[in-house]
Amino acid sequence: MQNIYRILLAEDEVKLGIVIQQQLVKQGYEVDLAVDGLVAEKLFKQNSYNLLLLDINLPHKNGIELCKNFRHTNKDVPIIMLTALDQIKDKVAAFNFGADDYIVKPFHFDELYARIKVFLKRTESNFEKLTVANLEIDVETKQVTRGTHNIVLTSKEFKLLVLLVRAKGKIVSKQEILEKVWDLTFDTGTNTIEVYISFLRNKVDKGFETKLIQTKQGFGYFIKESTI
């Protein structure tokens, strides 16, 4: 694992908490264990965490309240609830207060590992910086520059550009663009994609000798990686 991720685990069943902590440490994570809500709150204020694992039935301050407060303080940190409460109303409450996932006890550690990896990978991608030729994209801040020129994009334009750049020169079909940028699984029969490609070209390529956004007729679009 290239990065060392730090996890806050709030679990009042001490033996279970220690087992979870030990298992996660074996996976390469740093884990701070809090046995009640107040300790969890104190640790959260003192440290920076990549992910939070919160039991709901915690002494002094329950996991739902912690989730609400932590989400208010940090809108991006992934929060996974670990609880024996499996009623729909409990899950809805957790999600309404900012939880990203909900795992019911007893659970298999492989399931926990898998879910943790998904959220940490997603978080890591938010800090990604993409570069092609003299085009630079900061995925976290949504800032796009080409040379010394700052490029202002709409949300859809940004998603489309990032999709093309991450493909690293490979052709991205119209169907894939529809699915990943517009969340559609069918062709709308309109020229929306062509219009947005045109918008991007005007903002990204206009005024530059090297045109990065390319069309493969009948197949899709790609980013020209080399300026040569």
Secondary structure, 3 states (H helix, E strand, C coil): CCCCCEEEEECCCHHHHHHHHHHHHHCCCEEEEECCHHHHHHHHHHCCCCEEEEECCCCCCCHHHHHHHHHHHCCCCCEEEEECCCCHHHHHHHHHCCCCEEEECCCCHHHHHHHHHHHHHHHHHHCCEEEECCEEEECCCCEEEECCEEECCCHHHHHHHHHHHHCCCCCECHHHHHHHHCCCCCCCCCCHHHHHHHHHHHHHHCCCCCCCEEEECCCEEEECCCCC
